[in-house]
Amino acid sequence: MRRTMSQRQRKKGYRMEILCQIKDLTPQERARVIEKIQGEPQDIPFSKKQFVSRATIYRWYRAFCQGGPADSLLLPKIRVDLNQQRSLTPMQKEALCTWRRENIYRTVEDLREELMAHPETAAPTVPSRSTIARFLNQEGLSRSVLLKARGETPRIRLAFEAEYPQQIWIGDTKGPNVFVTDPQDPSRSCQAMPIAFIDGYSRYLPGVEYVVAENEDTVLACLGEAILRYGIPETLYLDRGGSYMGKRLRQAMTLLGCRVMHTGTRQCEAKGLIEKMLRTLHERFEQEMLAKGKTTFTLAEYNQYMAAHVEMDYHRSIHASTGQTPEDRYRAFPPQYRRFISREYLMLVFMPCKTARVSKTGLIRHQNRNYLAPDARLWSKKVEVRYSAADHTRVHVWYQDRYYGEAHGYVPGNDFLKREALLQQLRERIPSSLPSLPDEGAIPPYSRLDRQLAQYRAEMSPLNLDAQLEENRRRKEEVRALILPGKPTDMPPARHGNQNQDLAELTHLLMKLLRRSFTPSERLAVQALWKETGPFDEPCVRETVGGMLGQEHPVEDLMGYLEAIRVRTLMGNKK
C-alpha cells in the first residue's frame, strides 16, 4: 500500500516519542527503559504489530545521533522499486494490457492461466493473482474503470424492505446438503432440499418444506399450503430457476391477483433476504441434525424437525434488522386485510393448464379426447383447459381469465341432433290405435327426492369462483388504499355508510369470511338471528368476525360468531 505524507509523518512522530524517552539517559538507564518499552504493547500507527524490538529502537537512536536533514529524519524508507512489478516481464505486461482491453470481463485467474499457456509469456515463476491485479489497477485497466469509461456503471444494491406484511413474498431453493430415506425405495437414501418463502416486511416464513425433487409441482404444493394458511400475497419475487419460470405458476398467480416478478440473470444477490435465511437454516438447523449422529431420516421426520425449529426458534427470535420477532411483526397485520381463497378453488386454479381451440360444433380436443364446451359463446374461440391427471371424464374451461365451467366427455352416440332424429322416428312409428294418455297437467309427477336434491345442491354449493377471484383483486386494491393512503390505486369506489343487508347477503358474507359452506342447520341459525336482531350493516359484521379470526377463534363455532354479532348490534342500537 502506498504511504501518504500524513502516514509517514505519524510514523515519524511515534518514533520521536520513543526517542524523547531515551535520548538524555545514561547507557544503563537507557537499556532499562528500552527493555520496558519492548515488553509493553504499543499503539503503532498503520501497523498490526503491537511490540517493538530492542534492535529497532537502537537503530532509531543511532539515526537520531548521526543527524541529517530535519525533513527526512527518521522517516520510513521509500522503496526504489515502488509501483514496479518485478515478477512480470515486459512481454507479460504487454499481453495483460492487450487481453484486458479486448474483453474487460476476463478475470485475473483467466489472465494468469493464459500467461502460462503460451511460450512467449511463460516464465519460470508464476505471478500471483494479486500481482496481476495490482498491475492492472496501476495501468488503469481495472474492470470498474473500464466500465465507467464505456458509460456502464456497476449495479448498486440498496437495502429493501416491504411497507407492510403480505406485500411481497420472496421464494428460493437451497442446494441439496441433506440426505433422507428415498420415499420410493426405503433401502436407499436421496438428497433433499428446502423450498422456502419469506415475507419481505416481517421476515416471517409462511412456507418452508424439504422436498426430494425440485419442480413446478412441488413449488406449487408448498406455495398453495402457504396461501391457504396465510392468504394471497400481492407480489411473488422469484429467481429464474426452471421450477419458478413455468407458465402454470404465472397463470395461477395472475388469476389470484398476485404479481410474479423474477430477478435478473446472474443476480442472486437481489434476493438477499431469502439467501441469508437459507444460510441461517443451514447453519442453525441442518448442522444440528448432522450432530445428532443418526445416519438418515425420513422426509416426514426431517420436515417435522424443521417445522419445530422454525416455529420455536426462528419465528420467536428477535431479528437483527427489524428489532422484533418475525412472529410479532407479522401478526400485527390485521386479518381483515388479508385475502383468502377456498381450498377447492385453489386446487382448481393450480391445475395443469393447456391451450385448446373450440370447434364450430362446440367440441374441445384435449389429449386425444373430445369434450363438449359448457357455453355456446366459446365456440370457435381459443380457450384454456385445466385438467386433472386422475380424472379424464371432464376438464375445466377458462376464457380471458374467467371460469366457464366443466366440459364433460363427448360421446358420439349421445349427440343431440341424433337423439332428436331418433325420437322423431319413434313418434312416427307409434300406432294411432293406442289409448289416449291422461293429460300431463292433471297428475303431477312425484318428485320429492328431486326437490331435496336441488335444495341440497343450492345450500352446499360453494361461492362462485369468478366472483371470489374478482373480490380478491378488489380487496388487494382496498388494502393498499387503507395502508398507503397517499398512493393512487385503481380500486373501484368503496361502499360506505350503514348498508343494511338482507338474509341472503348476510349468509353469503359469513360464508366468505369463514371460508366454508354452511349446513342447513347453520343457515337456519343465521336466519333466526336475522329475524331476531337484523338487519345488520356490513362493516359491523366484517369488524366483528375479523376481530375474532385475528384472535384465532375456531371457524367451526358459528354460534359464537353469531352471538358476537348480535351483542355488537344491540350495543350499537342502544347507543
VENGI-V774184 format. One record per pair of residues at least 4 apart in sequence whose C-alpha atoms are under 7 Angstrom apart, sorted by the first residue. I is the first residue (numbers start at 1). J is the second residue. D is the distance in Angstrom with one decimal. If there is no record, write none. Layout:
i=<I | I>
j=<J | J>
d=<D | D>
This chain:
i=<3 | 3 | 4 | 5 | 6 | 7 | 8 | 8 | 8 | 9 | 10 | 10 | 11 | 11 | 12 | 12 | 12 | 13 | 14 | 15 | 16 | 17 | 19 | 19 | 22 | 25 | 25 | 26 | 27 | 28 | 29 | 30 | 31 | 32 | 33 | 34 | 34 | 35 | 36 | 38 | 38 | 38 | 38 | 40 | 41 | 41 | 42 | 42 | 43 | 44 | 44 | 52 | 53 | 54 | 55 | 56 | 57 | 58 | 59 | 60 | 60 | 61 | 62 | 63 | 63 | 68 | 69 | 85 | 87 | 88 | 88 | 88 | 89 | 90 | 91 | 91 | 92 | 92 | 92 | 93 | 94 | 95 | 96 | 96 | 97 | 98 | 99 | 100 | 100 | 100 | 104 | 104 | 106 | 106 | 107 | 108 | 108 | 108 | 108 | 109 | 109 | 110 | 111 | 112 | 112 | 113 | 114 | 115 | 115 | 116 | 116 | 117 | 118 | 127 | 128 | 129 | 130 | 131 | 132 | 133 | 134 | 135 | 136 | 136 | 136 | 137 | 137 | 140 | 141 | 141 | 142 | 143 | 144 | 145 | 146 | 147 | 147 | 147 | 148 | 148 | 161 | 161 | 162 | 162 | 162 | 162 | 163 | 164 | 165 | 165 | 165 | 165 | 165 | 166 | 166 | 166 | 167 | 167 | 167 | 168 | 168 | 168 | 168 | 168 | 168 | 168 | 169 | 169 | 169 | 169 | 169 | 169 | 169 | 169 | 170 | 170 | 170 | 170 | 170 | 170 | 170 | 170 | 171 | 171 | 171 | 171 | 171 | 171 | 172 | 172 | 172 | 172 | 172 | 172 | 173 | 173 | 173 | 173 | 174 | 174 | 174 | 175 | 176 | 176 | 176 | 178 | 178 | 178 | 179 | 179 | 179 | 179 | 179 | 180 | 180 | 180 | 180 | 180 | 180 | 180 | 180 | 181 | 181 | 181 | 181 | 181 | 181 | 181 | 181 | 182 | 182 | 182 | 182 | 191 | 192 | 192 | 192 | 193 | 193 | 193 | 194 | 194 | 194 | 194 | 195 | 195 | 195 | 196 | 196 | 196 | 197 | 197 | 197 | 197 | 198 | 198 | 198 | 198 | 198 | 199 | 199 | 199 | 202 | 202 | 202 | 203 | 204 | 204 | 204 | 204 | 206 | 206 | 207 | 207 | 207 | 209 | 209 | 210 | 214 | 214 | 215 | 215 | 216 | 216 | 216 | 216 | 217 | 218 | 219 | 219 | 220 | 221 | 222 | 223 | 224 | 225 | 226 | 227 | 227 | 228 | 228 | 228 | 231 | 231 | 231 | 232 | 232 | 233 | 234 | 234 | 235 | 235 | 235 | 236 | 236 | 236 | 236 | 237 | 237 | 237 | 238 | 238 | 238 | 238 | 239 | 239 | 239 | 240 | 240 | 240 | 240 | 241 | 242 | 246 | 247 | 248 | 248 | 248 | 249 | 250 | 250 | 251 | 252 | 252 | 252 | 253 | 253 | 253 | 254 | 254 | 255 | 255 | 256 | 256 | 257 | 257 | 263 | 263 | 271 | 272 | 273 | 274 | 275 | 276 | 277 | 278 | 279 | 280 | 281 | 281 | 282 | 282 | 283 | 284 | 285 | 286 | 287 | 288 | 297 | 297 | 298 | 299 | 300 | 301 | 302 | 303 | 304 | 305 | 306 | 307 | 308 | 309 | 309 | 310 | 310 | 311 | 312 | 313 | 315 | 315 | 315 | 316 | 316 | 316 | 317 | 318 | 318 | 318 | 319 | 319 | 319 | 319 | 324 | 324 | 325 | 326 | 327 | 328 | 334 | 335 | 335 | 335 | 336 | 337 | 339 | 339 | 341 | 341 | 342 | 342 | 343 | 344 | 345 | 345 | 346 | 347 | 351 | 351 | 351 | 352 | 352 | 353 | 353 | 353 | 353 | 354 | 354 | 354 | 355 | 355 | 355 | 355 | 356 | 356 | 356 | 356 | 356 | 356 | 357 | 357 | 357 | 357 | 357 | 358 | 358 | 358 | 358 | 358 | 358 | 358 | 358 | 359 | 359 | 359 | 359 | 360 | 360 | 362 | 362 | 362 | 362 | 363 | 363 | 363 | 363 | 364 | 364 | 364 | 364 | 365 | 365 | 365 | 366 | 370 | 370 | 371 | 371 | 371 | 371 | 372 | 372 | 372 | 372 | 373 | 374 | 374 | 374 | 374 | 375 | 383 | 383 | 383 | 384 | 384 | 384 | 385 | 385 | 385 | 385 | 386 | 386 | 386 | 387 | 387 | 393 | 393 | 394 | 394 | 394 | 394 | 395 | 395 | 395 | 396 | 396 | 396 | 397 | 397 | 397 | 397 | 397 | 398 | 398 | 398 | 399 | 402 | 403 | 411 | 414 | 415 | 416 | 417 | 418 | 419 | 420 | 421 | 422 | 423 | 424 | 425 | 426 | 447 | 448 | 449 | 450 | 451 | 452 | 453 | 454 | 455 | 456 | 457 | 459 | 460 | 460 | 460 | 462 | 464 | 465 | 466 | 467 | 468 | 469 | 470 | 471 | 472 | 473 | 474 | 474 | 475 | 476 | 477 | 477 | 477 | 477 | 478 | 478 | 479 | 480 | 481 | 481 | 498 | 499 | 499 | 500 | 500 | 500 | 500 | 501 | 501 | 501 | 501 | 501 | 501 | 502 | 502 | 503 | 503 | 503 | 504 | 505 | 506 | 507 | 507 | 508 | 509 | 510 | 511 | 511 | 511 | 511 | 512 | 514 | 518 | 518 | 519 | 520 | 521 | 522 | 523 | 524 | 525 | 526 | 527 | 528 | 529 | 529 | 530 | 530 | 533 | 537 | 538 | 539 | 540 | 541 | 541 | 542 | 543 | 544 | 544 | 544 | 545 | 545 | 546 | 547 | 548 | 548 | 549 | 557 | 558 | 559 | 560 | 561 | 562 | 563 | 564 | 565 | 566 | 567 | 568 | 569 | 570 | 571>
j=<7 | 8 | 8 | 9 | 10 | 11 | 12 | 75 | 76 | 13 | 14 | 45 | 15 | 45 | 16 | 74 | 75 | 17 | 18 | 19 | 20 | 21 | 23 | 61 | 30 | 29 | 30 | 30 | 31 | 32 | 33 | 34 | 35 | 36 | 37 | 38 | 54 | 39 | 40 | 51 | 52 | 53 | 54 | 51 | 50 | 51 | 50 | 51 | 50 | 49 | 50 | 56 | 57 | 58 | 59 | 60 | 61 | 62 | 63 | 64 | 74 | 65 | 66 | 67 | 74 | 73 | 73 | 135 | 127 | 92 | 93 | 127 | 93 | 94 | 95 | 121 | 96 | 115 | 121 | 97 | 98 | 99 | 100 | 111 | 101 | 102 | 103 | 104 | 106 | 141 | 143 | 146 | 110 | 111 | 111 | 112 | 129 | 132 | 133 | 113 | 129 | 114 | 115 | 116 | 129 | 117 | 118 | 121 | 122 | 121 | 122 | 122 | 122 | 131 | 132 | 133 | 134 | 135 | 136 | 137 | 138 | 139 | 140 | 141 | 142 | 141 | 142 | 145 | 145 | 146 | 146 | 147 | 148 | 149 | 150 | 151 | 152 | 153 | 152 | 153 | 200 | 201 | 167 | 168 | 200 | 201 | 201 | 201 | 199 | 201 | 202 | 330 | 333 | 199 | 233 | 234 | 233 | 234 | 235 | 199 | 200 | 233 | 234 | 235 | 236 | 237 | 197 | 198 | 199 | 200 | 233 | 235 | 236 | 237 | 197 | 198 | 199 | 200 | 236 | 237 | 238 | 274 | 196 | 197 | 198 | 237 | 238 | 274 | 195 | 196 | 197 | 238 | 239 | 274 | 193 | 194 | 195 | 196 | 193 | 194 | 278 | 193 | 191 | 192 | 193 | 191 | 192 | 193 | 189 | 190 | 191 | 192 | 296 | 189 | 190 | 191 | 192 | 296 | 297 | 298 | 299 | 186 | 188 | 189 | 190 | 296 | 297 | 298 | 299 | 186 | 188 | 189 | 190 | 212 | 210 | 211 | 212 | 210 | 211 | 212 | 208 | 209 | 210 | 211 | 208 | 209 | 210 | 207 | 208 | 209 | 205 | 206 | 207 | 208 | 203 | 204 | 205 | 206 | 274 | 203 | 204 | 205 | 326 | 329 | 330 | 326 | 315 | 326 | 327 | 330 | 226 | 230 | 222 | 223 | 226 | 222 | 303 | 303 | 218 | 243 | 219 | 243 | 220 | 243 | 244 | 246 | 221 | 222 | 223 | 243 | 224 | 225 | 226 | 227 | 228 | 229 | 230 | 231 | 232 | 340 | 341 | 343 | 338 | 339 | 340 | 339 | 340 | 258 | 258 | 259 | 258 | 259 | 260 | 258 | 259 | 260 | 261 | 260 | 261 | 262 | 244 | 261 | 262 | 263 | 244 | 262 | 263 | 244 | 245 | 262 | 263 | 245 | 246 | 250 | 251 | 252 | 352 | 353 | 253 | 254 | 260 | 255 | 256 | 349 | 350 | 257 | 258 | 259 | 258 | 259 | 401 | 469 | 469 | 472 | 472 | 473 | 267 | 270 | 275 | 276 | 277 | 278 | 279 | 280 | 281 | 282 | 283 | 284 | 285 | 286 | 286 | 287 | 287 | 288 | 289 | 290 | 291 | 292 | 301 | 302 | 302 | 303 | 304 | 305 | 306 | 307 | 308 | 309 | 310 | 311 | 312 | 313 | 314 | 314 | 315 | 315 | 316 | 317 | 325 | 326 | 327 | 325 | 326 | 327 | 325 | 323 | 324 | 325 | 323 | 324 | 325 | 326 | 328 | 329 | 329 | 330 | 331 | 332 | 550 | 546 | 549 | 550 | 546 | 479 | 472 | 475 | 345 | 346 | 346 | 515 | 347 | 348 | 349 | 465 | 350 | 351 | 386 | 387 | 388 | 386 | 387 | 384 | 385 | 386 | 387 | 384 | 385 | 386 | 382 | 383 | 384 | 385 | 364 | 365 | 382 | 383 | 384 | 385 | 364 | 380 | 381 | 382 | 383 | 362 | 363 | 364 | 378 | 379 | 380 | 381 | 382 | 363 | 364 | 379 | 380 | 379 | 380 | 372 | 373 | 376 | 379 | 370 | 371 | 372 | 373 | 370 | 371 | 372 | 373 | 369 | 370 | 371 | 370 | 409 | 410 | 407 | 408 | 409 | 410 | 407 | 408 | 409 | 410 | 407 | 404 | 405 | 406 | 407 | 404 | 397 | 398 | 399 | 397 | 398 | 399 | 395 | 396 | 397 | 398 | 395 | 396 | 397 | 395 | 396 | 408 | 409 | 406 | 407 | 408 | 409 | 406 | 407 | 408 | 405 | 406 | 407 | 403 | 404 | 405 | 406 | 407 | 402 | 403 | 404 | 403 | 466 | 466 | 415 | 419 | 419 | 420 | 421 | 422 | 423 | 424 | 425 | 426 | 427 | 428 | 429 | 430 | 451 | 452 | 453 | 454 | 455 | 456 | 457 | 458 | 459 | 460 | 461 | 520 | 517 | 518 | 519 | 517 | 468 | 469 | 470 | 471 | 472 | 473 | 474 | 475 | 476 | 477 | 478 | 491 | 479 | 480 | 481 | 489 | 490 | 491 | 482 | 491 | 483 | 484 | 485 | 489 | 537 | 537 | 538 | 535 | 536 | 537 | 538 | 505 | 506 | 535 | 536 | 537 | 538 | 506 | 535 | 507 | 527 | 530 | 508 | 509 | 510 | 511 | 526 | 512 | 513 | 514 | 515 | 516 | 517 | 518 | 516 | 555 | 522 | 523 | 523 | 524 | 525 | 526 | 527 | 528 | 529 | 530 | 531 | 532 | 533 | 534 | 534 | 535 | 566 | 541 | 542 | 543 | 544 | 545 | 565 | 546 | 547 | 548 | 564 | 565 | 549 | 561 | 550 | 551 | 552 | 553 | 553 | 561 | 562 | 563 | 564 | 565 | 566 | 567 | 568 | 569 | 570 | 571 | 572 | 573 | 574 | 575>
d=<6.1 | 6.7 | 6.5 | 6.1 | 6.2 | 6.3 | 6.2 | 6.3 | 6.5 | 6.1 | 6.3 | 6.7 | 6.4 | 6.1 | 6.2 | 5.9 | 5.4 | 6.2 | 6.7 | 6.3 | 6.1 | 6.9 | 5.7 | 6.6 | 5.4 | 5.8 | 5.4 | 5.9 | 6.1 | 6.5 | 6.3 | 6.1 | 6.1 | 6.3 | 6.2 | 6.1 | 6.6 | 6.3 | 6.6 | 6.0 | 5.3 | 5.7 | 6.4 | 6.8 | 5.0 | 5.4 | 4.9 | 5.7 | 6.2 | 6.9 | 6.5 | 6.8 | 6.6 | 6.3 | 6.1 | 6.4 | 6.3 | 6.2 | 6.3 | 6.2 | 6.9 | 6.2 | 6.1 | 6.5 | 6.9 | 6.3 | 6.0 | 6.9 | 6.1 | 6.0 | 6.4 | 6.8 | 6.3 | 6.2 | 6.2 | 6.1 | 6.1 | 7.0 | 5.3 | 6.3 | 6.3 | 6.0 | 6.1 | 6.9 | 6.2 | 6.3 | 6.5 | 5.2 | 6.6 | 7.0 | 5.9 | 7.0 | 6.2 | 6.9 | 6.4 | 6.1 | 6.1 | 6.8 | 6.5 | 6.2 | 6.6 | 6.2 | 6.3 | 6.7 | 7.0 | 6.4 | 6.9 | 5.3 | 5.8 | 6.6 | 4.7 | 6.9 | 5.9 | 6.3 | 6.6 | 6.2 | 6.1 | 6.3 | 6.3 | 6.2 | 6.2 | 6.3 | 6.2 | 5.0 | 5.7 | 5.7 | 5.1 | 6.7 | 6.5 | 6.2 | 6.3 | 6.0 | 6.1 | 6.2 | 6.3 | 6.3 | 4.9 | 5.9 | 5.2 | 5.4 | 5.8 | 5.6 | 6.3 | 6.6 | 5.2 | 4.6 | 6.4 | 5.7 | 6.6 | 5.3 | 6.4 | 6.2 | 6.4 | 6.6 | 4.7 | 6.3 | 5.8 | 5.0 | 6.1 | 6.2 | 5.5 | 6.1 | 5.9 | 4.6 | 5.8 | 7.0 | 6.1 | 5.5 | 4.7 | 5.8 | 6.6 | 6.3 | 5.0 | 6.1 | 5.4 | 5.3 | 6.5 | 6.7 | 6.0 | 4.7 | 6.0 | 6.5 | 5.6 | 4.3 | 6.5 | 6.3 | 5.3 | 6.8 | 6.1 | 5.8 | 6.8 | 6.5 | 6.8 | 6.7 | 7.0 | 5.7 | 4.7 | 6.5 | 6.1 | 5.9 | 6.7 | 6.1 | 5.9 | 5.6 | 4.7 | 5.6 | 5.3 | 6.7 | 6.2 | 5.4 | 4.5 | 5.9 | 6.3 | 5.4 | 5.6 | 6.3 | 6.6 | 5.1 | 4.9 | 5.3 | 5.9 | 5.7 | 6.2 | 4.4 | 6.2 | 6.2 | 5.9 | 4.9 | 6.7 | 5.4 | 5.7 | 4.9 | 5.3 | 6.1 | 6.1 | 5.4 | 4.4 | 5.2 | 5.6 | 6.4 | 6.7 | 5.4 | 4.1 | 6.2 | 5.5 | 5.4 | 6.2 | 5.7 | 4.1 | 6.5 | 5.9 | 6.2 | 5.2 | 6.3 | 5.7 | 5.6 | 4.6 | 6.4 | 6.3 | 5.0 | 5.3 | 6.3 | 5.1 | 5.2 | 5.3 | 5.4 | 6.6 | 4.9 | 6.3 | 6.5 | 5.4 | 6.7 | 6.3 | 6.6 | 5.1 | 6.8 | 6.3 | 6.1 | 6.3 | 6.6 | 6.4 | 4.6 | 6.1 | 4.6 | 6.6 | 6.8 | 6.1 | 6.2 | 6.0 | 7.0 | 5.7 | 6.4 | 6.5 | 6.2 | 6.2 | 6.2 | 5.9 | 4.5 | 5.3 | 6.8 | 6.8 | 6.8 | 5.7 | 5.1 | 4.7 | 5.4 | 6.1 | 6.2 | 4.8 | 6.2 | 5.4 | 4.6 | 5.9 | 6.9 | 6.1 | 4.8 | 6.1 | 6.2 | 4.8 | 5.7 | 6.6 | 6.2 | 4.9 | 6.4 | 6.9 | 5.2 | 5.1 | 6.4 | 6.1 | 6.1 | 6.5 | 6.3 | 6.9 | 6.7 | 6.1 | 6.1 | 6.4 | 6.3 | 6.2 | 6.1 | 6.4 | 6.3 | 6.5 | 5.6 | 5.8 | 6.3 | 5.1 | 6.8 | 5.4 | 6.3 | 6.5 | 6.9 | 6.1 | 6.8 | 6.7 | 5.2 | 6.4 | 6.7 | 6.1 | 6.0 | 6.3 | 6.1 | 6.3 | 6.2 | 6.2 | 6.2 | 6.2 | 5.7 | 5.3 | 6.6 | 4.9 | 6.4 | 5.6 | 6.5 | 6.3 | 6.4 | 6.3 | 6.5 | 6.1 | 6.1 | 6.3 | 6.2 | 6.1 | 6.3 | 6.1 | 6.0 | 6.3 | 6.2 | 6.2 | 6.1 | 5.8 | 5.3 | 6.7 | 4.8 | 6.0 | 5.4 | 6.1 | 6.0 | 6.2 | 5.1 | 5.2 | 5.3 | 6.7 | 6.2 | 5.2 | 5.9 | 4.9 | 4.2 | 5.5 | 5.7 | 5.7 | 6.9 | 6.8 | 6.4 | 6.2 | 6.0 | 6.0 | 6.2 | 7.0 | 6.1 | 6.9 | 5.5 | 5.4 | 5.7 | 6.0 | 6.8 | 6.9 | 6.6 | 6.2 | 5.9 | 6.1 | 6.3 | 6.2 | 6.7 | 6.1 | 6.3 | 5.6 | 6.1 | 6.6 | 5.5 | 6.0 | 6.5 | 5.5 | 4.4 | 6.8 | 5.7 | 5.3 | 6.6 | 7.0 | 5.9 | 4.6 | 6.0 | 6.7 | 6.8 | 5.8 | 5.5 | 6.2 | 6.7 | 6.3 | 6.7 | 5.8 | 4.3 | 5.9 | 5.7 | 5.5 | 4.9 | 6.7 | 5.2 | 5.0 | 5.5 | 6.3 | 5.2 | 6.6 | 6.0 | 5.2 | 5.6 | 5.3 | 5.9 | 5.3 | 6.9 | 5.2 | 6.1 | 5.5 | 4.8 | 5.9 | 5.5 | 5.0 | 6.2 | 6.4 | 5.7 | 4.8 | 6.5 | 6.4 | 6.0 | 5.5 | 5.6 | 5.3 | 4.4 | 4.9 | 5.4 | 5.8 | 6.4 | 5.6 | 5.2 | 6.8 | 6.2 | 6.3 | 5.4 | 7.0 | 6.8 | 5.9 | 5.0 | 5.9 | 5.0 | 6.1 | 6.4 | 5.7 | 4.9 | 6.3 | 5.9 | 5.0 | 6.5 | 4.9 | 6.2 | 5.9 | 5.4 | 6.3 | 5.4 | 4.3 | 5.9 | 5.6 | 5.2 | 6.6 | 5.8 | 4.5 | 6.0 | 6.2 | 5.7 | 5.8 | 6.1 | 6.7 | 5.4 | 4.6 | 5.7 | 6.7 | 6.2 | 6.2 | 6.9 | 6.7 | 6.2 | 6.3 | 6.3 | 6.3 | 6.2 | 6.2 | 6.3 | 6.3 | 6.3 | 6.4 | 6.4 | 6.5 | 6.2 | 6.3 | 6.1 | 6.2 | 6.1 | 6.0 | 6.2 | 6.2 | 6.3 | 6.0 | 5.6 | 6.8 | 6.2 | 6.9 | 6.9 | 6.1 | 6.2 | 6.2 | 6.1 | 6.0 | 6.2 | 6.4 | 6.2 | 6.0 | 6.2 | 6.7 | 6.2 | 6.4 | 6.0 | 6.4 | 6.1 | 6.4 | 6.8 | 5.2 | 6.2 | 6.3 | 6.1 | 5.5 | 5.1 | 6.7 | 5.5 | 5.0 | 6.3 | 5.7 | 5.2 | 4.4 | 6.7 | 5.7 | 6.0 | 5.9 | 5.8 | 6.1 | 6.9 | 6.2 | 6.5 | 6.2 | 6.6 | 6.5 | 6.1 | 6.1 | 6.2 | 6.2 | 6.9 | 6.2 | 6.1 | 6.0 | 5.6 | 5.5 | 5.7 | 6.8 | 7.0 | 6.1 | 5.6 | 6.1 | 6.3 | 6.2 | 6.4 | 6.4 | 6.2 | 6.2 | 6.3 | 6.2 | 6.2 | 6.1 | 5.9 | 6.8 | 4.2 | 6.1 | 6.6 | 6.7 | 6.2 | 6.0 | 6.1 | 6.1 | 6.3 | 5.8 | 5.9 | 6.5 | 6.9 | 6.4 | 6.1 | 6.4 | 6.1 | 6.5 | 6.4 | 5.4 | 5.4 | 7.0 | 6.3 | 6.0 | 6.3 | 6.3 | 6.2 | 6.2 | 6.1 | 6.1 | 6.2 | 6.1 | 6.2 | 6.1 | 6.1 | 6.3>
